[in-house]
Amino acid sequence: METLHIVVLALIQGITEFLPVSSSGHLILPKELLGWPDQGLAFDVAVHIGTLAAVVAYFRKDIAAIVVGGLKTCTGNFSDPAGKLAWMIVVATIPAGLVGLAASDFIETHLRSMTVIAATTIFFGILLGIADRKGGGAKTLADVGLWAALFIGCAQAMALIPGTSRSGVTITAALFLGFAREPAAKFSFLMSIPVIILSGGFKGLDLVGAESVDWNAILWGVVISAVSAYICIHFFLSFINRLGMMPFVYYRLVLGAFLIFLIVRV
């Protein structure tokens, strides 16, 4: 891969992975506008490793508490709220795992078109706006129960459809359930960890036996996506408390309209 391609694609993945704006909607632009070749499976796995490293590093204290709390529950100690949160993250991961196993081939074959990405970018952007305006509330991470985890988990499963945005649809679901913006985003980020691990591992299996890998592209893809994702998480959490989700809603509508323009132009 060319250096410019590595930098731009890794930045796109790092920045858009945790923003409610659809990473797939952005990754299609270099190919459609500039004629860039597909980045390849190895690079895709690399930038996912980078975003995983970023979210783990940013929430390292929370993750440590969740792991310890989860282990305590295995000994019959359910007094630690972090233990409950650990199991709620597990529950929220199940729908995406099941849908991914059952429908990944169908999604790859039939739903990766620019038309689908444009439609989902706009539709789920509008839903995010409705949730931010009419939903939301004062619920915190301590209020994540079984049904809330399942509901948000089912929303996460919908994000397998390109253009939906995993963070966008899970935050939307949490806002509709009455969670405040920051806890909604934080739960979305925490529940992304097992999903990124599963999807990265699933894609990584396809690399077994690969004859050649551009290790320079892999290394820089991991580093750039990790750093950009870490910075993005930090500023996003402080941003949403002040301005809410509407700037991202407007951005999604503009992006979706631009994708429709590209479709019509062709």
Protein Blocks (a to p, Z undefined) as FASTA:
>chain_A
ZZklmmmmmmmmmmmmmpcnbjmlmmmmmmmmnopacebjklmmmmmmmmmmmmmmmmmm
mmmmmmmmmmmmmnopakbmklmmmmmmmmmmmmmmmmmmmmmmmmmmmmmcfklmmmmm
mmmmmmmmmmmmmggcjbdfklpcfklmmmmmmmmmmmmpghklpmlmmmmmmmmnopaf
klmmmmmmmmmmmmmmmmmmmmmmmmgopabdcfklmmmmmmmmmmmmmmmmmmmmmmmm
mnommlmmmmmmmmmmmmmmmmmmZZ
